[in-house]
Amino acid sequence: MSQSRNPIKFAYWVPNVSGGLVVSKIEQRTSWDIHYNRRLAQIAEEAGFDYALTQIRFTAGYGAEYQHESVAFSHALLGATSRLKVIAAVLPGPWHPVVLAKQIATIDQLTEGRIAVNIVSGWFRGEFTAIGEHWLEHDERYRRSEEFIQALKGIWTQDNFTLKGDFYRFNDYTLKPKPLQQPHPEIFQGGSSRAARDMAARVSDWYFTNGNTVEGIKAQIDDIRAKAAKNNHQVKIGVNAFVVVRDTEEEARAVVQEIIDKADPEAVRAFGDAVTQAGKASPEGEGNWAKSSFEDLVQYNDGFKTNLIGTPRQVAERIVALKAVGVDLVLTGFLHFQEEVEYFGKHVLPLVREIEAEQQQERVAA
Ligand SMILES: Cc1cc2nc3c(=O)[nH]c(=O)nc-3n(C[C@H](O)[C@H](O)[C@H](O)COP(=O)(O)O)c2cc1C
């Protein structure tokens, strides 16, 4: 097991798409507009969050009807903050690596090294069809993403870069200026399938996975880290969680129950159908949503499964338990983002740091 000695990091999902993070008609005091999001980024930075993750959607069938583009939106959030790093999600296909490499190098220069990218391989056939994008088979999507990442790294770190790939070709290309961050801006990637994990074990700096139980997450991490070690590669792990912290566990559980009771069944089923295409289509049937129930799908990245639902102490202890199986970052979603991110910063994060410090002292004493 590879528990990091570093403090566990925190990210939040940027609500740059409408409808919040749950497919439910419950009241969500969260807005996808820029004013709300600028303030949220400032609150998160103040609360001790390290990263904000934007989402990329060109179209969506589960209530996320309006979507701001992720790279432009990330830059706006960076302009409103001074320490927070913002991860811009991008989809190979619509983006060519040379465009992204140049955009990100410029944003990195403008923000003194606070931009990162999340390479999304795609799961929604309807979206690809709507924008005239060729729908590759599941594992082919990852083969393209891997080449995309190799191209990004090559452009960012080498002069006279050449790549003769199946998807991308470069001839003696030199990007100037290069990004400020060394060796390059961090590269995140999401997924659960065999192909997603294998790609992470070869080329990504960070692997994001859907919510899961501690045991489920441990199995994924052990698999990825064993493979990465063989490849002489290091990869950090981020796990999604929909966080509901209240004064009592009963209150927190009641909120989740209400979210599920008020779920929009049609939208959840439409989403379920779309992800079946993506997840179960992976050859081994282990894709992101292959085992998700109706209740799980109400939070569209299985965030309830991680069980960060309860009192501040319960949630802090569960976060440290995730760290113990090798998690480096928790990616959080909330019902009422601004108020709950602030609450999390005041009541949960200090407890996490306390428990981490106690464990550190125990290690030193042992
Ligand atoms: C944390 C996280 C963030 C993601 N963000 C996006 C996104 O913004 N847009 C998108 O279309 N897909 C997004 N995805 C989907 C993945 O990139 C990938 O297509 C999906 O997880 C399919 O995984 P599979 O190979 O395990 O089936 C995200 C996945 C995770 C785990």
PDBQT file of the ligand as one rigid body, heavy atoms in Angstrom, charges set to zero:
ROOT
HETATM    1  C1  LIG A 401     -13.591  12.866 -12.238  1.00  0.00    +0.000 C 
HETATM    2  C2  LIG A 401     -14.067  12.665 -13.630  1.00  0.00    +0.000 A 
HETATM    3  C3  LIG A 401     -14.306  13.766 -14.436  1.00  0.00    +0.000 A 
HETATM    4  C4  LIG A 401     -14.809  13.623 -15.722  1.00  0.00    +0.000 A 
HETATM    5  N1  LIG A 401     -15.109  14.729 -16.456  1.00  0.00    +0.000 NA
HETATM    6  C5  LIG A 401     -15.713  14.582 -17.656  1.00  0.00    +0.000 A 
HETATM    7  C6  LIG A 401     -16.135  15.726 -18.401  1.00  0.00    +0.000 A 
HETATM    8  O1  LIG A 401     -15.974  16.871 -17.988  1.00  0.00    +0.000 OA
HETATM    9  N2  LIG A 401     -16.753  15.507 -19.593  1.00  0.00    +0.000 N 
HETATM   10  C7  LIG A 401     -16.980  14.258 -20.085  1.00  0.00    +0.000 A 
HETATM   11  O2  LIG A 401     -17.570  14.139 -21.159  1.00  0.00    +0.000 OA
HETATM   12  N3  LIG A 401     -16.558  13.152 -19.415  1.00  0.00    +0.000 NA
HETATM   13  C8  LIG A 401     -15.937  13.295 -18.213  1.00  0.00    +0.000 A 
HETATM   14  N4  LIG A 401     -15.533  12.175 -17.524  1.00  0.00    +0.000 N 
HETATM   15  C9  LIG A 401     -15.654  10.849 -18.187  1.00  0.00    +0.000 C 
HETATM   16  C10 LIG A 401     -14.321  10.172 -18.482  1.00  0.00    +0.000 C 
HETATM   17  O3  LIG A 401     -13.397  10.962 -19.141  1.00  0.00    +0.000 OA
HETATM   18  C11 LIG A 401     -14.498   8.879 -19.271  1.00  0.00    +0.000 C 
HETATM   19  O4  LIG A 401     -14.963   9.147 -20.542  1.00  0.00    +0.000 OA
HETATM   20  C12 LIG A 401     -15.482   8.013 -18.588  1.00  0.00    +0.000 C 
HETATM   21  O5  LIG A 401     -15.119   7.934 -17.247  1.00  0.00    +0.000 OA
HETATM   22  C13 LIG A 401     -15.550   6.611 -19.209  1.00  0.00    +0.000 C 
HETATM   23  O6  LIG A 401     -14.815   5.762 -18.436  1.00  0.00    +0.000 OA
HETATM   24  P1  LIG A 401     -14.699   4.197 -18.669  1.00  0.00    +0.000 P 
HETATM   25  O7  LIG A 401     -13.609   4.005 -19.658  1.00  0.00    +0.000 OA
HETATM   26  O8  LIG A 401     -14.328   3.705 -17.323  1.00  0.00    +0.000 OA
HETATM   27  O9  LIG A 401     -16.008   3.724 -19.125  1.00  0.00    +0.000 OA
HETATM   28  C14 LIG A 401     -15.024  12.314 -16.235  1.00  0.00    +0.000 A 
HETATM   29  C15 LIG A 401     -14.755  11.195 -15.432  1.00  0.00    +0.000 A 
HETATM   30  C16 LIG A 401     -14.277  11.353 -14.144  1.00  0.00    +0.000 A 
HETATM   31  C17 LIG A 401     -14.019  10.134 -13.297  1.00  0.00    +0.000 C 
ENDROOT
TORSDOF 0
